[in-house]
Amino acid sequence: MQRSKHFDFISKVVGSSRYLHHKAVKYHRKSGSSIIRSDIVGEKVEQDTRMLVNYLLNQGDTRAKCLDISTVVVSTAIIGPGGIGKTTLARMIFNDSAVEEMFDKRIWLSVNQDVDETDVLQRVLAALDGNSNLRGSVGDKDQLECAVKCAARHKKFLLVMDDVWSDSIWNELLRVPLNDGAPGSQVLVTTRNHGVACRMKAQSFHHTDKLNPEDCWSLLKKVVFNDEDKSEIVGLEDIGMDIVKRCDGLPLAVKVVGGLLLSRSRRRGAWMDILDHFAWSLMSDDLNNAVFLSYEELSPPLKQCFLQCSLIPKSKVIRRRTIVQMWIAEGFVRDDTGSQLPEDLGIEYYKELISRNLLEYDTQIKDQSGWIMHDVVRSFAQYVIRDEGLLVNEGKSINSSVGNLKFRRLSVSKKEVDCGYLQKQKSLRTLMPFGTTKVELKFLLNKFSYLRVLHLQDADVTELPESVCDLCHLRYLGLEGTGITTIPRGIGNLKFLQHMAFNRCKMLMQLPDSIVKLQHLMSLDIRGTKISSIVGGFGNLQNLVQLWGFPTNLQDNIDDSCSLGELGSLSKVKLLGIEGLEKAFAGSMVTGAKLSSKAHPQSWSLDAAVCSKKTMRWKITAESIIHESKRCLMIYALHLA
């Protein structure tokens, strides 16, 4: 279903922003930005959760006892419009302790409107069998279906499919492979369309209701206030109730407006400005009005960062660090005063978007480094950016989507890409082929002379052509999870390159010597590669802030000098991962790394594989490193294997 018609009003007002040039956002929560605010308010949602959990448990028990009933069915469909709280309710059921205890496996599947069947099968397989050798591989559909069928056999599972747009994902893709699950296995779906639930033959239907005004006000208070702010709550309650009435009982609208109020002062005048904002009168859809209101009050750089996020496919996990690096490469993150590192300012931007509820933490990633964007918010952002940026999912033709338009940012999540149409996009600044997308880079890169961001996470790429070295404006090169084996020797010619990610490139064995010429390089990630040594002179990269997977290496067989010494001059490093510490000797080689001299320590990871003959040497080395660095760093992880 096309949603762009809902946003026609934007064309009239976007570009004439009424953004108020107030000072930096002041967060009123004393506990800081690490707090995850609850979406749960009112007795109704608690009652609905208990009712649906009991239904699932009873159904599971009944079907488990009837061994002749082996067919896995859709037990429950949660139905309602976007932003009404379907996902929140499904999450509460999914995370219920009784549900967790009942099922061998629980699978959470966020579903795209344009389904990539291979990607869906890979995600289900990974949840059922994390050790499968097909996990993360391209694999053909038939092969993945067989693997899912084997992984599901005799397992009692709960599959939650969130935001389903078509019954085909179950009826034509997953039903048969999952049918060998143990008796009592069940499926729960959330959807906006009652017809979809009927065609999936759901056994029960739960229609999600809007929140009443009192519960909306309770949710707004949870977003904006601390428990001890009682006097301020009383003084603003009348205006707050008027504001939540404009949200029409939709939790997402309340959260988005609450995120905006969190960034404002608690004066009645500031709240009246939000209540009387022109955005509320633009159209009858209160949810889209709320999103537009929050967007309009973002600073210009934050608007760019927000819109960039909408080009990431829903099913792809992009960590906070990666999206911030893309923002920096695009030039969205700038501190004209020079008082902050770009990474620090970028993290502030990220936290503000989280605070505004325009982005949300991905609860499946425990360290809060992952994020998601609600479909309603994503649709809004994609409409705003439609003339400059495009996401092409599976099921969409790239030639019909692109046409004769000239884009600056293009994201592709398809198996096959017509390079002819891509070559016409000569103004591209960002190119992001994802997942199973097969890309012939050698025929493409020489066409994109303005490219700043090239992100190829898990794409079907085995060779990085020499032509990448001609992308003189390139700032970000992300090849995470690809099959590349070598990096072109001329990579050092990219004098503006700031970020390189080669993590999970399992076949990559060496970095070219020219890497030491990248004087603007700020981050390098080589975890999960076969790289065992770093070229001499690496310490000249004075702007490095993040370094992951640095290999400890005996530089020669004469004096056993350790490559840890190369870290000595990297004074800006904040995030550091060192691997293979069992190779290091204690004393001067460890001291040479000058860990205690780092000006901006934040989180460092030390990794060592301990073998019997080297155990004592490792203990001495570890003690030396910790003693050398204990005054200034937090060891993020210490792995002993």
JOLINCOR-V721488 format. One line per field, one symbol per residue. phi: phi as a letter, one per 30 degrees, with the letter a starting at -180 (. if undefined). burial: # if it has 24 or more other ideal C-beta (glycine too) atoms within 12 Angstrom, else .. Layout:
phi: ???
burial: ???
//
This chain:
phi: .dcdddceddedbdjcdceddddeecdddddjdddcddccbidddddddddddddddddddddddcddccddbddbbcblddicjddddddddecdddddddcdbcbcbdcddcdcddddddddddddbdcddcdiddhdddddddddedddeiccbcccccidcbdddcdcccedecddddejdbbbbcadcdddddddhddbbbcdcdddeddddddddddcccdddddddddcdddddddddddhiceddddddddddddcdcddddddeddcddddcdadddddddddedddcddeddeddddeddddeedcccdeedddddedddidcbcddidbdeddddddeeddddddidcbddddcddidcbbbeedddddddddcedcbbcccejcddddddhcdcccbbbbbbdbbddeddddddcecbbbdchdecbcddccddccdcdcbbcbeiddbcbcdddddcddcdcbbcbeiccdcbceddeddddcdcbbbcdiddcdcacddddddddcdcbbbbdiccdcacddjeddddcdcbbcidddbddadcchdcdedddecddcdccbbcciddddcdjdddeddhddcddbdbbbbcbbccbedcedddddddddddddcddbbcddabccb
burial: ..#..##.##...#..........#.###...#...#.####.##..##..##.###.##..##.......#######################.#..#..############################..#.######.#..##.###.###.#############.###.###.#################..##..#.#####.#.##.#.###########......##..##.###.######################.#...##.###.#.##.##.###############.#################################.......########################...###################.#######.#.#..##....#############.###.#..##############..##.##.############.###.###.#.############.###.###.#.##########..#.###.##.##.##########.#.###..##.#.#############.....########.#.###############..########.#..########.....#..##..##.###.##..##.#......
//
